[in-house]
């Protein structure tokens, strides 16, 4: 169904409801709109960050710790718990 038809159908349905129910639908529609706006804002921020070169220096940073380092720490912790 097209957006315009859905809007008209919703308006027809709303016109049959009592005022307190129309308020509930309005509150829910406001909630959905705010949630949608937050999603758009979040995606925009993520895009800005991903396009940013601020953290580009991290790509060339050497690895300070290896998997073997983690294994050694785990072994030490395991021994101390026994």
N, C-alpha and C positions, 0 to 999 in steps of 0.2 A: 504494500500500500504506500502510496506517495505521502510525503510529509504533509502536504496541504490537506489531503483527505483525512489523515490521522488527526490533525489539529481540529478540523471541522467535526469529526466524529467525537473527539474528546469534549469539545465545546457543547455538542448536543447532549452528551452523557452528563456533563457537569450541570447543565441547565435543569436536569431532572432531579438533582440531588438537593438536600436541604443545605442551608448556608454553612452549618458547622462541618459538614462533610466536604464541602467545597474548600473550606479553610484548610482541612487536612490535606487535600490534594494539592493545594497551593503550597503548603509548607513542605510537602514531599518534593514538589517540582523545584522549589528553591534549594532544597538540600541537594538534589541531583545536579542542578546547575552549578552550585558552589563546588561540588565534588569534581565536575567536569572542568571547571576553570582551574582548580588546583592541579589536575592532571596535565592540562595544557601548560601551566606555569612550570611544573616539575620537568616536563619534557623540554621546555625552553631552556631551563637552567642546565639540564644535563647536556643539551646541545652546545650551549655556550662553553661549558667546562670541557667537553670533548674537543671542541675547536680551539680551545686556548692552548697556548704554548707555555703556560706557566710551569707545568710539571714535566716539560720535555727533558729536562736535565736528568730525571729519574730513569729514563730509558738507557742511558749510558752508564749508570751507576753499577759498580761491581757488586756481586753477591757477597755479603758479609758472612752469611751462615749457610752451611750446606745441610743436606739431609743427615749426614753423619754426625754433625753437631747436635742435632735434635735427638738422634739415637743415644748419644753419649749422655745427654742431660736426662733422658728417660731412664737409662740404666742407673745413673746416680740416684735419681729419685726413687726408683724401684728398690734399690739396696737400702736406702734410708728408711723406707716404710717397713721393711722386713724385720 
